[in-house]
Structures are given as C-alpha cells and as structure tokens.
Amino acid sequence: MSIADGQVTSLALCWRVERRDGAGCALTSASTAVEHDGVRFEAAPGMMPAAIVRKSGIETGSGEVAGAVTSAALSAGDLAAGRWDGAAMSLVAVDWDDFALPGIALAGGEIGEVSVAGDEFSAELRGAAAKLAAPVCPATSPTCRASFGDARCRVDLAGRTVRATVVASDGDALTIDGVAEARFVFGRLRWLSGVNTGLSSVIWAAGGAVVRVREMAPGAVRVGDRVALREGCDKRLVTCAGRFQNVANFRGEPHVPGNDLLTRGA
C-alpha cells in the first residue's frame, strides 16, 4: 500500500537539510511535528516546493523551494550570509496519519542559489546528477588549479593558521592584536566568535596589524571578536617552488603559450 493510495491522503512534506559545517535542521509542511525514519521534523507550514522536476534518465534534475522564514534554525540572516549554500538536502513525502508507511523520496541533492526578500526566501535545488555537467578535463592555465592544501596540492596546512583578536574595523580593513604577515595574502580569514561565527573571506592584503578582506562579513563586527588567519598562495610556479618546495604537485602549465601571445608585437 502506498501513502498516495485512496481518494483522500494525509501527506506531509519533510525537508532534511545539513550544512557543510555539520549543522542542520529537519522541517515539515505539517502543522505539527512529524516523526519519520528516526528523525523528528519540526512544523514549518510556510515552506513549500515551488517546482520539482524528476527525470528517469541521468539528466540533471532541478527544483526550487520557497516559503517564509519561520524556523529559528533557518534564519534570514544565515540564508543571506550563505551559510546554507551547498547544503545537502532531501525531500520526502510521508503520511502523518500512519508513520509505518514508507515515505516517497521526491528530491535530493544540494542547495544552490538562495535569495531572501524580507521574511520570504527561495532556494534552488540541484540534483546529484548536476555534477555530471562539470567539465571532465580541466582547461590549461598558467597558475595552479588546485586549492591550497587540498588532496591535489598536498601542502600540509598544520602550523599555517594563527588566531587573533579584532581591536578595530573600518570598511574592509581589520586591525588585529598581532602581526598580519604577507604570507596570509590570498589566504582566508575565518570568524571564530560573534554573530559572524563560521563565515570566512579571502584576504587580499596584509601588513603590520591590518588585514584587508575581499568581502566583509554581513554581521556587525565588534572589538574582541576572534578570527583565524590561514596562510595563502598566489598559485604561481615560483611561489610553489621557492616557498613551499611543492613543484611536483603544481597543477598548472606556466610554459604553455596563451592567448596573450597573439597580442604581442613583432
């Protein structure tokens, strides 16, 4: 027997979302909490799917969810700050009148672009097959394509992060209670306390006790907030060889002529 059998059904949509940092929430469109598969889904009747497309082949599925921000775990501030971007998501239809019946999986994948307007939001749903749209082979580039410290780069990041306290802020500049060395340029600044905890931004300049970031955190920055500065890399071959002694793992082609060759004079 299916939960959709019969002339009248008691279906409830259950959303389970888990962020990249491990935080998550479980919400349902029902007016009361729903227990399913060992998970308690809290009532969030304002959340409904705007459109979900399911395909039988390996084509990329898509969808969108829209609704009102009614859950404390799913705040407008966190959505606008990008905390939920790339979060794993699953959508299941269950029978709130009989939890013994198996649910119907409707969608799964990750959250893409999120937009917030007042107390309402909409989020793009990207199916697992969306990864098949990525290029199979990377394009050549004079700089390294690996992310600093990842499995392709293989530089050990241990000891390359320092913690500091914010003593002043002005625009994109933060003054810390330590020395902002040049090695942190192109690295990341991560917030360890305050309303911006967990968010990070790229460091584009550092000197003395001042750090400049590409995008300042959306929340208010206060004196005493703790941050972590991680060393960066400009992805050039000379840096990889001289600073990290890691040429064997350099993922770029600095000696392959590029389009700039066509613009050179005779």
TORLO-379038 format. One line per field, with one value per atom (N, C-alpha, C, O): residue number from 1; residue in one letter; atom name; x, y, z. Coordinates in steps of 0.2 Angstrom, whole numbers. Layout:
<sites>
i = [NUM	...]
aa = [A	...]
at = [CA	...]
X = [X	...]
Y = [Y	...]
Z = [Z	...]
</sites>
This chain:
<sites>
i = [1	1	1	1	2	2	2	2	3	3	3	3	4	4	4	4	5	5	5	5	6	6	6	6	7	7	7	7	8	8	8	8	9	9	9	9	10	10	10	10	11	11	11	11	12	12	12	12	13	13	13	13	14	14	14	14	15	15	15	15	16	16	16	16	17	17	17	17	18	18	18	18	19	19	19	19	20	20	20	20	21	21	21	21	22	22	22	22	23	23	23	23	24	24	24	24	25	25	25	25	26	26	26	26	27	27	27	27	28	28	28	28	29	29	29	29	30	30	30	30	31	31	31	31	32	32	32	32	33	33	33	33	34	34	34	34	35	35	35	35	36	36	36	36	37	37	37	37	38	38	38	38	39	39	39	39	40	40	40	40	41	41	41	41	42	42	42	42	43	43	43	43	44	44	44	44	45	45	45	45	46	46	46	46	47	47	47	47	48	48	48	48	49	49	49	49	50	50	50	50	51	51	51	51	52	52	52	52	53	53	53	53	54	54	54	54	55	55	55	55	56	56	56	56	57	57	57	57	58	58	58	58	59	59	59	59	60	60	60	60	61	61	61	61	62	62	62	62	63	63	63	63	64	64	64	64	65	65	65	65	66	66	66	66	67	67	67	67	68	68	68	68	69	69	69	69	70	70	70	70	71	71	71	71	72	72	72	72	73	73	73	73	74	74	74	74	75	75	75	75	76	76	76	76	77	77	77	77	78	78	78	78	79	79	79	79	80	80	80	80	81	81	81	81	82	82	82	82	83	83	83	83	84	84	84	84	85	85	85	85	86	86	86	86	87	87	87	87	88	88	88	88	89	89	89	89	90	90	90	90	91	91	91	91	92	92	92	92	93	93	93	93	94	94	94	94	95	95	95	95	96	96	96	96	97	97	97	97	98	98	98	98	99	99	99	99	100	100	100	100	101	101	101	101	102	102	102	102	103	103	103	103	104	104	104	104	105	105	105	105	106	106	106	106	107	107	107	107	108	108	108	108	109	109	109	109	110	110	110	110	111	111	111	111	112	112	112	112	113	113	113	113	114	114	114	114	115	115	115	115	116	116	116	116	117	117	117	117	118	118	118	118	119	119	119	119	120	120	120	120	121	121	121	121	122	122	122	122	123	123	123	123	124	124	124	124	125	125	125	125	126	126	126	126	127	127	127	127	128	128	128	128	129	129	129	129	130	130	130	130	131	131	131	131	132	132	132	132	133	133	133	133	134	134	134	134	135	135	135	135	136	136	136	136	137	137	137	137	138	138	138	138	139	139	139	139	140	140	140	140	141	141	141	141	142	142	142	142	143	143	143	143	144	144	144	144	145	145	145	145	146	146	146	146	147	147	147	147	148	148	148	148	149	149	149	149	150	150	150	150	151	151	151	151	152	152	152	152	153	153	153	153	154	154	154	154	155	155	155	155	156	156	156	156	157	157	157	157	158	158	158	158	159	159	159	159	160	160	160	160	161	161	161	161	162	162	162	162	163	163	163	163	164	164	164	164	165	165	165	165	166	166	166	166	167	167	167	167	168	168	168	168	169	169	169	169	170	170	170	170	171	171	171	171	172	172	172	172	173	173	173	173	174	174	174	174	175	175	175	175	176	176	176	176	177	177	177	177	178	178	178	178	179	179	179	179	180	180	180	180	181	181	181	181	182	182	182	182	183	183	183	183	184	184	184	184	185	185	185	185	186	186	186	186	187	187	187	187	188	188	188	188	189	189	189	189	190	190	190	190	191	191	191	191	192	192	192	192	193	193	193	193	194	194	194	194	195	195	195	195	196	196	196	196	197	197	197	197	198	198	198	198	199	199	199	199	200	200	200	200	201	201	201	201	202	202	202	202	203	203	203	203	204	204	204	204	205	205	205	205	206	206	206	206	207	207	207	207	208	208	208	208	209	209	209	209	210	210	210	210	211	211	211	211	212	212	212	212	213	213	213	213	214	214	214	214	215	215	215	215	216	216	216	216	217	217	217	217	218	218	218	218	219	219	219	219	220	220	220	220	221	221	221	221	222	222	222	222	223	223	223	223	224	224	224	224	225	225	225	225	226	226	226	226	227	227	227	227	228	228	228	228	229	229	229	229	230	230	230	230	231	231	231	231	232	232	232	232	233	233	233	233	234	234	234	234	235	235	235	235	236	236	236	236	237	237	237	237	238	238	238	238	239	239	239	239	240	240	240	240	241	241	241	241	242	242	242	242	243	243	243	243	244	244	244	244	245	245	245	245	246	246	246	246	247	247	247	247	248	248	248	248	249	249	249	249	250	250	250	250	251	251	251	251	252	252	252	252	253	253	253	253	254	254	254	254	255	255	255	255	256	256	256	256	257	257	257	257	258	258	258	258	259	259	259	259	260	260	260	260	261	261	261	261	262	262	262	262	263	263	263	263	264	264	264	264	265	265	265	265	266	266	266	266]
aa = [M	M	M	M	S	S	S	S	I	I	I	I	A	A	A	A	D	D	D	D	G	G	G	G	Q	Q	Q	Q	V	V	V	V	T	T	T	T	S	S	S	S	L	L	L	L	A	A	A	A	L	L	L	L	C	C	C	C	W	W	W	W	R	R	R	R	V	V	V	V	E	E	E	E	R	R	R	R	R	R	R	R	D	D	D	D	G	G	G	G	A	A	A	A	G	G	G	G	C	C	C	C	A	A	A	A	L	L	L	L	T	T	T	T	S	S	S	S	A	A	A	A	S	S	S	S	T	T	T	T	A	A	A	A	V	V	V	V	E	E	E	E	H	H	H	H	D	D	D	D	G	G	G	G	V	V	V	V	R	R	R	R	F	F	F	F	E	E	E	E	A	A	A	A	A	A	A	A	P	P	P	P	G	G	G	G	M	M	M	M	M	M	M	M	P	P	P	P	A	A	A	A	A	A	A	A	I	I	I	I	V	V	V	V	R	R	R	R	K	K	K	K	S	S	S	S	G	G	G	G	I	I	I	I	E	E	E	E	T	T	T	T	G	G	G	G	S	S	S	S	G	G	G	G	E	E	E	E	V	V	V	V	A	A	A	A	G	G	G	G	A	A	A	A	V	V	V	V	T	T	T	T	S	S	S	S	A	A	A	A	A	A	A	A	L	L	L	L	S	S	S	S	A	A	A	A	G	G	G	G	D	D	D	D	L	L	L	L	A	A	A	A	A	A	A	A	G	G	G	G	R	R	R	R	W	W	W	W	D	D	D	D	G	G	G	G	A	A	A	A	A	A	A	A	M	M	M	M	S	S	S	S	L	L	L	L	V	V	V	V	A	A	A	A	V	V	V	V	D	D	D	D	W	W	W	W	D	D	D	D	D	D	D	D	F	F	F	F	A	A	A	A	L	L	L	L	P	P	P	P	G	G	G	G	I	I	I	I	A	A	A	A	L	L	L	L	A	A	A	A	G	G	G	G	G	G	G	G	E	E	E	E	I	I	I	I	G	G	G	G	E	E	E	E	V	V	V	V	S	S	S	S	V	V	V	V	A	A	A	A	G	G	G	G	D	D	D	D	E	E	E	E	F	F	F	F	S	S	S	S	A	A	A	A	E	E	E	E	L	L	L	L	R	R	R	R	G	G	G	G	A	A	A	A	A	A	A	A	A	A	A	A	K	K	K	K	L	L	L	L	A	A	A	A	A	A	A	A	P	P	P	P	V	V	V	V	C	C	C	C	P	P	P	P	A	A	A	A	T	T	T	T	S	S	S	S	P	P	P	P	T	T	T	T	C	C	C	C	R	R	R	R	A	A	A	A	S	S	S	S	F	F	F	F	G	G	G	G	D	D	D	D	A	A	A	A	R	R	R	R	C	C	C	C	R	R	R	R	V	V	V	V	D	D	D	D	L	L	L	L	A	A	A	A	G	G	G	G	R	R	R	R	T	T	T	T	V	V	V	V	R	R	R	R	A	A	A	A	T	T	T	T	V	V	V	V	V	V	V	V	A	A	A	A	S	S	S	S	D	D	D	D	G	G	G	G	D	D	D	D	A	A	A	A	L	L	L	L	T	T	T	T	I	I	I	I	D	D	D	D	G	G	G	G	V	V	V	V	A	A	A	A	E	E	E	E	A	A	A	A	R	R	R	R	F	F	F	F	V	V	V	V	F	F	F	F	G	G	G	G	R	R	R	R	L	L	L	L	R	R	R	R	W	W	W	W	L	L	L	L	S	S	S	S	G	G	G	G	V	V	V	V	N	N	N	N	T	T	T	T	G	G	G	G	L	L	L	L	S	S	S	S	S	S	S	S	V	V	V	V	I	I	I	I	W	W	W	W	A	A	A	A	A	A	A	A	G	G	G	G	G	G	G	G	A	A	A	A	V	V	V	V	V	V	V	V	R	R	R	R	V	V	V	V	R	R	R	R	E	E	E	E	M	M	M	M	A	A	A	A	P	P	P	P	G	G	G	G	A	A	A	A	V	V	V	V	R	R	R	R	V	V	V	V	G	G	G	G	D	D	D	D	R	R	R	R	V	V	V	V	A	A	A	A	L	L	L	L	R	R	R	R	E	E	E	E	G	G	G	G	C	C	C	C	D	D	D	D	K	K	K	K	R	R	R	R	L	L	L	L	V	V	V	V	T	T	T	T	C	C	C	C	A	A	A	A	G	G	G	G	R	R	R	R	F	F	F	F	Q	Q	Q	Q	N	N	N	N	V	V	V	V	A	A	A	A	N	N	N	N	F	F	F	F	R	R	R	R	G	G	G	G	E	E	E	E	P	P	P	P	H	H	H	H	V	V	V	V	P	P	P	P	G	G	G	G	N	N	N	N	D	D	D	D	L	L	L	L	L	L	L	L	T	T	T	T	R	R	R	R	G	G	G	G	A	A	A	A]
at = [N	CA	C	O	N	CA	C	O	N	CA	C	O	N	CA	C	O	N	CA	C	O	N	CA	C	O	N	CA	C	O	N	CA	C	O	N	CA	C	O	N	CA	C	O	N	CA	C	O	N	CA	C	O	N	CA	C	O	N	CA	C	O	N	CA	C	O	N	CA	C	O	N	CA	C	O	N	CA	C	O	N	CA	C	O	N	CA	C	O	N	CA	C	O	N	CA	C	O	N	CA	C	O	N	CA	C	O	N	CA	C	O	N	CA	C	O	N	CA	C	O	N	CA	C	O	N	CA	C	O	N	CA	C	O	N	CA	C	O	N	CA	C	O	N	CA	C	O	N	CA	C	O	N	CA	C	O	N	CA	C	O	N	CA	C	O	N	CA	C	O	N	CA	C	O	N	CA	C	O	N	CA	C	O	N	CA	C	O	N	CA	C	O	N	CA	C	O	N	CA	C	O	N	CA	C	O	N	CA	C	O	N	CA	C	O	N	CA	C	O	N	CA	C	O	N	CA	C	O	N	CA	C	O	N	CA	C	O	N	CA	C	O	N	CA	C	O	N	CA	C	O	N	CA	C	O	N	CA	C	O	N	CA	C	O	N	CA	C	O	N	CA	C	O	N	CA	C	O	N	CA	C	O	N	CA	C	O	N	CA	C	O	N	CA	C	O	N	CA	C	O	N	CA	C	O	N	CA	C	O	N	CA	C	O	N	CA	C	O	N	CA	C	O	N	CA	C	O	N	CA	C	O	N	CA	C	O	N	CA	C	O	N	CA	C	O	N	CA	C	O	N	CA	C	O	N	CA	C	O	N	CA	C	O	N	CA	C	O	N	CA	C	O	N	CA	C	O	N	CA	C	O	N	CA	C	O	N	CA	C	O	N	CA	C	O	N	CA	C	O	N	CA	C	O	N	CA	C	O	N	CA	C	O	N	CA	C	O	N	CA	C	O	N	CA	C	O	N	CA	C	O	N	CA	C	O	N	CA	C	O	N	CA	C	O	N	CA	C	O	N	CA	C	O	N	CA	C	O	N	CA	C	O	N	CA	C	O	N	CA	C	O	N	CA	C	O	N	CA	C	O	N	CA	C	O	N	CA	C	O	N	CA	C	O	N	CA	C	O	N	CA	C	O	N	CA	C	O	N	CA	C	O	N	CA	C	O	N	CA	C	O	N	CA	C	O	N	CA	C	O	N	CA	C	O	N	CA	C	O	N	CA	C	O	N	CA	C	O	N	CA	C	O	N	CA	C	O	N	CA	C	O	N	CA	C	O	N	CA	C	O	N	CA	C	O	N	CA	C	O	N	CA	C	O	N	CA	C	O	N	CA	C	O	N	CA	C	O	N	CA	C	O	N	CA	C	O	N	CA	C	O	N	CA	C	O	N	CA	C	O	N	CA	C	O	N	CA	C	O	N	CA	C	O	N	CA	C	O	N	CA	C	O	N	CA	C	O	N	CA	C	O	N	CA	C	O	N	CA	C	O	N	CA	C	O	N	CA	C	O	N	CA	C	O	N	CA	C	O	N	CA	C	O	N	CA	C	O	N	CA	C	O	N	CA	C	O	N	CA	C	O	N	CA	C	O	N	CA	C	O	N	CA	C	O	N	CA	C	O	N	CA	C	O	N	CA	C	O	N	CA	C	O	N	CA	C	O	N	CA	C	O	N	CA	C	O	N	CA	C	O	N	CA	C	O	N	CA	C	O	N	CA	C	O	N	CA	C	O	N	CA	C	O	N	CA	C	O	N	CA	C	O	N	CA	C	O	N	CA	C	O	N	CA	C	O	N	CA	C	O	N	CA	C	O	N	CA	C	O	N	CA	C	O	N	CA	C	O	N	CA	C	O	N	CA	C	O	N	CA	C	O	N	CA	C	O	N	CA	C	O	N	CA	C	O	N	CA	C	O	N	CA	C	O	N	CA	C	O	N	CA	C	O	N	CA	C	O	N	CA	C	O	N	CA	C	O	N	CA	C	O	N	CA	C	O	N	CA	C	O	N	CA	C	O	N	CA	C	O	N	CA	C	O	N	CA	C	O	N	CA	C	O	N	CA	C	O	N	CA	C	O	N	CA	C	O	N	CA	C	O	N	CA	C	O	N	CA	C	O	N	CA	C	O	N	CA	C	O	N	CA	C	O	N	CA	C	O	N	CA	C	O	N	CA	C	O	N	CA	C	O	N	CA	C	O	N	CA	C	O	N	CA	C	O	N	CA	C	O	N	CA	C	O	N	CA	C	O	N	CA	C	O	N	CA	C	O	N	CA	C	O	N	CA	C	O	N	CA	C	O	N	CA	C	O	N	CA	C	O	N	CA	C	O	N	CA	C	O	N	CA	C	O	N	CA	C	O	N	CA	C	O	N	CA	C	O	N	CA	C	O	N	CA	C	O	N	CA	C	O	N	CA	C	O	N	CA	C	O	N	CA	C	O	N	CA	C	O	N	CA	C	O	N	CA	C	O	N	CA	C	O	N	CA	C	O	N	CA	C	O	N	CA	C	O	N	CA	C	O	N	CA	C	O	N	CA	C	O	N	CA	C	O	N	CA	C	O	N	CA	C	O	N	CA	C	O	N	CA	C	O	N	CA	C	O	N	CA	C	O	N	CA	C	O	N	CA	C	O	N	CA	C	O	N	CA	C	O	N	CA	C	O	N	CA	C	O	N	CA	C	O	N	CA	C	O]
X = [4	0	4	9	3	6	3	-3	7	4	-1	-4	0	-4	-10	-14	-11	-17	-24	-23	-29	-36	-38	-34	-44	-46	-44	-43	-43	-40	-34	-34	-29	-22	-20	-23	-16	-13	-6	-2	-4	3	6	3	12	16	23	26	26	32	37	37	43	48	54	57	57	64	69	69	75	81	87	89	90	95	101	100	107	113	118	120	121	126	133	134	137	144	148	152	146	149	146	148	141	138	132	128	130	124	118	119	112	107	100	100	95	88	83	85	78	73	66	64	63	56	51	53	45	39	34	33	30	25	18	14	18	13	12	17	6	5	8	8	10	13	19	20	23	30	28	23	33	32	38	44	37	42	43	38	49	50	57	62	58	65	69	75	67	71	73	77	69	71	64	59	65	59	59	64	54	54	49	43	52	48	43	45	38	32	35	37	34	36	31	33	25	20	21	18	25	26	31	32	34	39	36	33	36	33	37	41	37	41	37	31	41	39	38	33	43	43	48	54	47	51	51	45	56	56	60	66	57	60	61	56	67	68	70	74	69	70	77	80	81	87	92	91	98	104	104	109	99	99	98	96	100	101	94	90	92	85	86	91	80	81	74	70	74	69	70	75	65	65	61	55	63	59	58	63	52	51	46	42	47	42	44	48	41	43	48	48	52	57	54	53	51	48	51	49	57	61	67	70	68	74	80	86	80	86	87	93	83	83	82	76	86	85	87	91	84	85	92	95	95	102	107	112	106	110	109	114	103	102	106	109	105	108	116	119	118	126	129	135	125	127	129	132	127	128	125	128	120	116	118	115	122	124	128	132	126	129	127	130	122	120	116	113	117	114	107	105	102	95	92	93	87	82	75	74	71	63	60	60	56	52	44	43	40	33	31	32	28	26	19	16	16	9	9	11	7	7	2	2	-3	-8	-6	-9	0	2	10	12	14	21	24	30	20	23	23	28	20	20	27	29	30	36	35	30	40	39	41	43	39	41	46	45	52	58	56	55	56	54	60	60	65	71	76	75	82	88	94	94	99	105	107	108	109	111	108	105	108	105	110	116	107	111	110	111	108	107	101	96	103	97	96	101	90	88	83	79	84	80	77	80	70	67	62	57	64	61	60	66	54	53	52	50	53	52	59	63	59	66	64	58	69	68	75	80	75	82	81	76	87	87	89	94	86	88	92	89	98	102	102	105	100	100	107	112	108	115	118	124	114	116	119	122	118	121	128	131	131	139	141	147	137	139	140	143	137	138	145	146	149	155	160	159	165	170	174	175	174	178	186	189	188	195	196	193	201	202	205	209	204	207	214	216	219	226	226	222	230	231	238	241	241	247	248	254	243	243	240	237	241	239	231	228	229	221	219	213	224	222	221	223	216	215	221	223	223	229	227	223	232	231	226	226	223	219	222	229	219	222	227	231	225	230	236	241	235	240	245	251	242	246	251	255	250	254	251	245	255	252	251	255	244	242	243	242	246	247	252	257	251	255	255	259	250	249	243	241	241	235	236	239	235	236	229	225	228	222	224	229	219	220	213	208	213	208	207	212	201	200	200	196	204	204	201	199	200	196	195	198	189	187	185	182	187	185	184	189	178	177	179	176	183	186	192	195	194	200	199	195	203	203	209	214	209	216	216	211	221	221	226	231	226	231	238	241	239	245	248	246	253	256	253	252	250	247	253	254	256	261	259	253	264	262	260	257	262	261	253	251	249	242	238	232	241	238	236	240	230	226	224	222	225	223	216	212	213	207	206	210	202	200	194	189	194	188	186	190	179	177	176	172	178	178	173	171	171	166	162	164	157	152	147	146	143	137	140	136	146	148	152	155	151	155	154	148	159	159	160	161	159	159	167	171	169	175	176	171	182	183	190	194	191	198	202	199	208	212	216	219	215	219	224	228	225	231	232	227	238	240	247	252	247	253	253	247	258	258	253	254	248	242	236	231	236	230	229	233	223	221	215	210	216	210	207	211	200	197	193	191	192	188	181	178	178	171	170	171	168	167	161	156	161	156	149	150	144	137	135	132	137	135	140	145	137	141	148	148	153	160	161	161	163	164	171	174	174	180	180	175	185	185	183	184	180	179	185	190	185	191	191	185	196	197	203	207	203	209	211	207	217	221	224	229	222	226	230	228	236	241	238	234	240	238	243	249	241	246	243	237	248	246	245	244	247	246	251	250	257	262	267	268	270	275	281	284	283	289	288	292	281	279	279	281	276	276	283	284	288	294	298	301	298	303	300	304	293	290	288	289	286	283	287	285	291	295	290	291	285	280	279	273	284	283	280	277	282	279	272	269	268	261	258	252	262	260	255	256	249	243	242	237	247	247	252	256	251	255	258	256	263	265	269	270	272	276	272	275	265	261	259	256	260	258	251	247	248	241	239	243	233	230	234	234	238	241	247	249	249	254	252	256	245	243	243	243	243	243	250	251	255	262	264	262	268	271	276	278	278	283	289	294]
Y = [-6	0	6	6	11	17	23	23	28	33	38	42	37	41	37	40	31	27	30	33	29	32	38	42	40	46	52	58	51	57	54	49	58	57	62	67	60	64	65	63	68	69	75	80	74	80	79	74	85	86	87	91	83	83	85	81	90	93	91	92	88	87	91	89	96	100	100	101	98	98	102	101	107	112	108	103	112	109	109	105	113	113	108	108	104	99	101	97	108	110	108	108	107	106	107	109	105	106	101	99	99	95	98	99	100	103	100	96	101	98	103	108	102	106	105	109	100	99	104	107	104	109	107	111	101	98	94	92	93	89	82	79	79	73	69	71	62	58	53	50	53	48	46	50	40	37	39	40	39	41	48	50	52	60	63	62	68	72	79	83	80	85	90	89	96	102	105	106	107	110	117	121	118	124	124	123	126	126	131	130	136	141	138	142	132	130	125	120	127	123	122	127	117	117	121	121	126	130	125	126	121	117	112	113	105	100	96	94	95	91	84	85	79	72	69	69	66	63	56	54	52	44	43	38	47	45	48	49	50	53	60	63	63	70	74	71	80	84	86	89	84	86	93	95	96	103	104	100	109	111	118	121	120	126	125	123	128	128	135	139	137	144	144	139	149	150	155	160	155	160	158	152	162	160	160	165	154	153	149	149	146	142	146	149	145	148	146	149	139	136	138	137	141	143	151	153	155	162	166	163	171	175	178	178	179	181	176	177	170	164	163	161	163	162	167	166	174	179	179	181	176	176	170	170	166	160	154	149	154	148	141	136	142	136	135	130	138	137	130	129	126	120	114	109	116	111	105	106	99	93	93	95	91	92	86	83	84	78	80	83	78	80	73	70	72	66	67	71	64	64	58	53	60	55	55	61	50	50	52	48	58	60	56	56	52	49	41	38	39	32	32	31	33	33	27	26	21	15	14	10	18	18	21	26	18	21	27	28	32	38	38	33	43	44	49	55	47	52	56	53	63	67	71	72	72	76	75	74	76	76	79	79	81	84	90	89	96	101	108	108	112	119	123	124	126	131	138	140	142	149	151	148	155	157	164	168	166	173	175	171	180	182	189	194	190	196	197	194	201	201	195	192	192	186	180	175	181	176	174	178	168	166	161	158	160	155	152	155	145	142	137	133	137	132	125	125	120	113	110	109	108	104	97	95	93	86	83	87	77	74	73	74	73	72	79	79	84	91	91	95	86	86	84	85	80	77	83	82	89	95	98	102	96	99	96	91	100	98	92	91	87	81	83	80	87	88	96	100	98	105	108	105	115	119	120	121	121	123	130	135	132	138	139	134	145	147	146	145	147	146	139	136	138	131	131	136	125	125	121	121	119	116	121	126	119	123	122	116	127	127	122	123	117	112	106	102	106	100	94	94	89	82	83	79	88	89	93	91	98	102	98	98	95	91	95	92	102	106	105	105	103	102	109	113	110	116	117	122	111	112	117	117	121	127	133	138	133	138	143	147	142	146	149	146	156	159	162	164	163	166	173	174	177	184	187	184	193	197	203	207	205	211	217	217	222	228	234	239	234	239	237	232	240	238	245	249	245	251	248	247	248	245	238	234	237	230	229	224	233	233	231	234	226	224	225	223	228	229	223	223	219	214	215	219	211	211	207	205	207	203	206	211	202	204	201	195	205	202	201	206	195	194	194	192	195	195	188	187	182	176	174	169	178	177	180	179	184	186	180	176	181	175	169	164	170	165	167	171	164	165	168	165	172	174	171	172	168	164	167	168	168	171	166	161	166	161	163	159	169	172	177	180	179	185	182	176	187	185	182	179	183	180	173	171	170	164	159	158	156	151	154	150	160	163	165	165	165	167	171	171	174	178	178	176	179	179	186	191	185	190	193	189	199	202	206	208	208	212	211	211	212	211	214	214	218	222	225	228	225	227	224	218	227	224	224	223	226	227	221	220	219	214	216	219	216	218	212	207	211	205	207	213	203	204	206	210	202	204	204	199	209	210	206	205	202	198	203	209	200	204	206	211	202	204	210	211	213	218	215	210	219	217	221	227	217	221	219	214	224	224	218	217	213	207	201	195	202	196	192	195	186	181	179	178	179	177	172	172	168	164	166	166	167	169	163	160	160	155	157	161	154	156	155	150	159	158	157	157	157	155	159	159	162	166	161	163	155	149	150	147	154	154	149	146	147	142	144	140	150	152	152	151	153	153	146	144	141	134	131	127	133	130	134	130	140	143	143	143	144	145	138	137	134	128	121	116	122	116	111	105	113	108	108	107	109	109	102	102	97	90	90	86	94	94	100	102	104	110	108	105	111	109	115	118	117	122	121	117	125	125	131	135	134	141	142	148	137	137	136	137	135	134	141	145	143	149	150	146	156	158	162	164	165	170	176	180	178	184	184	189	178	178	181	184	181	184	191	195	194	202	205	211	201	203	206	204	211	214	210	205	212	208	209	206]
Z = [0	0	0	4	-4	-4	0	1	2	6	1	4	-5	-10	-12	-16	-10	-12	-8	-3	-12	-9	-11	-15	-10	-13	-9	-11	-2	2	5	8	5	8	13	14	18	23	22	26	17	15	19	19	21	23	20	19	18	15	21	25	21	26	23	18	25	22	28	34	25	30	26	21	29	27	31	37	29	33	29	24	33	30	30	33	27	26	32	33	37	44	49	54	46	51	54	56	54	57	52	46	55	50	54	59	50	53	49	43	52	49	50	56	44	45	41	36	42	39	37	41	32	30	34	34	38	43	48	50	51	56	63	68	64	70	68	62	73	71	69	71	65	62	63	62	65	66	60	58	57	51	51	51	50	49	55	54	61	67	67	72	63	64	65	63	70	71	67	67	63	58	62	63	63	66	61	56	64	60	57	61	50	47	41	35	42	37	31	26	32	27	22	17	22	17	13	15	6	1	-5	-6	-9	-15	-20	-21	-24	-29	-36	-39	-37	-43	-42	-40	-44	-43	-50	-51	-53	-59	-58	-56	-59	-59	-66	-69	-67	-73	-72	-67	-77	-76	-78	-76	-83	-85	-80	-75	-83	-79	-81	-79	-84	-85	-78	-73	-78	-72	-69	-73	-63	-61	-58	-56	-57	-54	-50	-50	-46	-42	-39	-39	-35	-31	-25	-26	-20	-14	-12	-12	-9	-7	-1	0	3	8	13	11	19	24	29	31	31	36	43	46	45	51	57	62	55	59	62	58	69	71	69	68	66	64	56	54	53	46	46	43	48	49	42	38	41	35	35	30	41	41	39	35	41	39	32	28	29	22	18	13	20	16	16	12	22	23	19	19	17	13	17	14	23	27	25	26	21	19	11	9	8	1	1	5	-4	-4	1	1	5	10	7	2	10	7	9	15	4	6	3	-2	7	4	6	11	1	2	2	-3	7	7	9	13	5	7	12	10	17	22	24	23	27	29	37	41	38	46	50	56	46	50	51	55	48	48	47	41	52	51	49	47	49	47	40	38	36	29	26	29	21	19	15	12	16	13	5	3	2	-5	-6	-5	-9	-10	-16	-21	-15	-20	-23	-29	-19	-22	-17	-11	-20	-16	-19	-26	-16	-19	-14	-8	-17	-13	-15	-20	-10	-11	-15	-14	-20	-25	-23	-17	-27	-26	-22	-22	-17	-12	-12	-12	-12	-12	-7	-5	-3	3	1	0	3	2	8	8	13	19	23	25	24	28	23	26	17	12	9	8	7	3	-2	-2	-7	-12	-13	-12	-14	-15	-20	-21	-24	-30	-27	-23	-30	-28	-34	-39	-32	-38	-36	-31	-41	-40	-40	-42	-38	-38	-45	-46	-50	-57	-60	-65	-56	-58	-59	-63	-55	-55	-62	-64	-66	-72	-77	-82	-76	-80	-80	-84	-75	-74	-79	-82	-81	-86	-84	-78	-89	-87	-87	-82	-91	-91	-90	-93	-85	-84	-90	-93	-90	-95	-93	-87	-98	-96	-93	-95	-88	-85	-83	-81	-83	-81	-73	-71	-70	-62	-60	-64	-54	-51	-50	-48	-52	-52	-45	-44	-42	-35	-30	-30	-25	-19	-14	-13	-11	-7	-1	3	-1	5	3	8	-3	-4	-6	-6	-8	-10	-16	-17	-20	-26	-25	-27	-20	-18	-14	-15	-8	-4	1	4	1	6	13	14	18	25	28	28	30	32	40	43	43	50	52	48	56	58	54	54	49	44	46	42	52	54	61	65	62	68	70	66	77	79	82	84	81	84	86	85	89	91	88	87	85	82	87	92	86	90	87	90	80	77	70	67	67	60	56	59	50	46	39	35	36	29	29	32	24	23	27	26	31	35	42	45	45	52	55	52	61	64	70	74	70	75	80	79	85	91	89	94	83	81	75	73	72	66	60	60	55	49	44	40	43	39	32	30	27	20	18	13	21	19	20	17	23	23	17	17	13	7	3	1	0	-4	1	-2	7	12	14	11	20	22	29	33	30	37	39	36	45	47	54	58	55	61	66	65	72	77	83	87	83	88	85	80	89	87	82	81	79	75	69	65	67	60	61	56	67	68	62	60	60	54	47	43	46	40	38	43	32	30	24	20	23	17	15	19	9	6	8	8	10	12	6	3	4	-2	0	-4	6	8	16	20	18	25	26	22	31	33	40	41	44	50	55	56	57	61	57	60	51	47	42	38	42	37	33	36	26	22	18	16	19	16	10	9	5	-1	1	-2	5	7	15	18	17	25	27	23	32	35	35	37	34	34	41	42	46	53	56	53	61	65	67	71	66	69	75	75	80	87	89	88	93	96	101	105	100	104	100	103	94	90	89	87	89	87	80	77	77	70	69	74	64	62	55	51	55	48	46	49	40	37	31	27	31	25	18	17	14	7	2	3	-5	-10	-16	-18	-20	-26	-32	-38	-31	-36	-42	-48	-41	-46	-45	-39	-51	-50	-46	-42	-46	-42	-35	-31	-33	-26	-24	-18	-28	-26	-25	-21	-29	-29	-23	-19	-23	-18	-11	-6	-10	-3	0	6	-5	-2	-4	-2	-9	-11	-14	-12	-18	-19	-27	-29	-31	-38	-41	-46	-38	-40	-40	-44	-36	-36	-39	-38	-43	-46	-51	-56	-51	-56	-61	-61	-65	-70	-75	-75	-81	-86	-88	-93	-84	-85	-91	-93	-94	-100	-107	-112	-106	-112	-115	-111	-121	-124	-123	-124	-121	-120	-125	-130	-125	-130	-130	-135	-124	-124	-129	-131	-132	-137	-143	-147	-145	-151	-151	-156	-145	-144	-144	-143	-144	-143	-150	-155	-150	-156	-159	-156	-165	-169	-166	-168]
</sites>
